[in-house]
Amino acid sequence: MRELWSTGWVHNRMRMVCASFLVKNLLLPWQWGLKHYWDAQLDADLESDALGWQYCSGCLAGAFYYLRTAFSMQHLCSWRSTFV
């Protein structure tokens, strides 16, 4: 979230992990996450972002629980594992 607010951009995988955490673990409505990201992203796209948040919340077919793979793919986003 700090990277999102400071740079206006976050890697797509981290967006999916964050969306999954907010919706599945914190039980927040996906619309709240969409609004938060819409206010902070420089590359915001309403159609793409709305479908992504619905996908993470389980509203679409074939939804995947991204949080379980967050630590297994941390090496892709943070080489020294300091980010995650």
C-alpha positions in Angstrom: 0.0 0.0 0.0 2.9 2.3 0.7 4.3 1.7 -2.8 0.8 2.4 -4.3 0.4 5.7 -2.6 4.0 6.9 -3.1 4.4 5.8 -6.8 0.8 5.3 -8.0 1.7 1.8 -9.3 2.0 -1.7 -7.9 3.0 -4.9 -9.7 0.0 -6.9 -10.9 0.7 -9.9 -8.7 0.9 -7.7 -5.6 -2.4 -6.2 -6.6 -4.0 -9.6 -6.7 -2.5 -10.7 -3.4 -3.7 -7.5 -1.8 -7.2 -7.9 -3.3 -7.4 -11.4 -2.1 -6.3 -10.5 1.4 -8.7 -7.6 1.7 -11.7 -9.6 0.4 -11.1 -13.1 1.7 -9.3 -12.4 5.0 -10.6 -9.0 6.1 -14.0 -9.6 4.6 -14.2 -6.2 3.0 -16.5 -5.6 0.0 -14.6 -5.7 -3.2 -16.1 -2.3 -4.1 -14.1 -0.7 -1.3 -10.9 -2.1 -2.6 -11.8 -0.9 -6.1 -12.5 2.6 -4.9 -9.2 2.7 -2.9 -7.1 1.6 -5.9 -9.0 3.8 -8.3 -8.0 6.9 -6.1 -4.4 5.8 -6.0 -3.5 4.2 -9.3 -2.0 6.2 -12.2 -2.9 3.4 -14.7 -6.4 2.9 -13.4 -8.9 1.3 -15.8 -12.4 0.9 -14.5 -13.4 -2.2 -16.5 -10.2 -4.1 -15.9 -10.0 -3.2 -12.3 -13.6 -4.0 -11.6 -13.3 -7.5 -13.2 -10.0 -8.1 -11.3 -11.6 -7.3 -7.9 -14.7 -9.4 -8.8 -12.4 -12.3 -9.8 -10.5 -12.1 -6.5 -13.6 -12.0 -4.5 -14.9 -15.1 -6.1 -17.7 -13.6 -8.1 -16.4 -14.9 -11.4 -15.9 -18.4 -12.5 -12.4 -19.9 -11.9 -11.5 -17.6 -9.1 -8.2 -18.3 -7.4 -7.1 -17.6 -3.8 -3.9 -15.6 -4.3 -2.9 -15.2 -0.7 -1.7 -18.7 -0.3 0.9 -18.1 -2.9 2.1 -14.7 -1.7 5.1 -16.0 0.1 6.0 -18.5 -2.6 6.2 -15.8 -5.2 7.8 -13.1 -3.0 11.1 -13.6 -4.8 9.5 -12.2 -8.0 8.8 -8.9 -6.4 11.4 -8.6 -3.7 14.8 -10.2 -4.3 15.9 -9.9 -0.7 12.4 -10.7 0.7 12.3 -7.3 2.4 9.1 -6.2 0.6 6.7 -9.0 1.7 
